[in-house]
């Protein structure tokens, strides 16, 4: 497994070694000892799997209490995945990282606690799988407006069309108004 640094040091791209032939492929997707050494010492307690059509944007989500670190990957299709640093005490506060994750490139992204996270489906459909370091707690869930001008996230919108959002995400506060971590 290769661990690739991004412009925000705590956000890491994981790139597996893939062994393939005419029968298919094999890859190791997670090894706790390597992850703990090269990313962060964490225990994952929940795993989720979602399916979405092209043009759907999910996020930017976080839990203000019981924060979740997420190790995310795509098993079908492709997405543009984004992590936004919302830790006031961080040197990278208000900065974001965007990465293409796909079934083809098999990359994963480590999004630590203290970040808002979201993804936009660029393929016809996508299946998104992620491990979490804490349990889902809807009473603490927050959303950050996906297109806030303060963040200027460069989403690769298909045909430059507005994404399909949940009502919660469409009404999310902007960066200045959103709850943040210390």
JOUR-V956685 format. One line per field, one symbol per residue. psi: psi as a letter, one per 40 degrees, with the letter a starting at -180 (. if undefined). A space follows every 50 residues. Layout:
BEGIN
psi: ???
END
This chain:
BEGIN
psi: hhhhiaehdehhhhhihhhiaeeaiiihehhddddddecihihheihihi hiiiehhhahiihdifihihhiihehaiihhhhhhfhdeiefheiihhhh hiddeeiihhhiieiiiiihhdidiihhhiiieiihgdeehiihhdfhdd dfhghghhffiiihiiddddeiiiddeiiii.
END
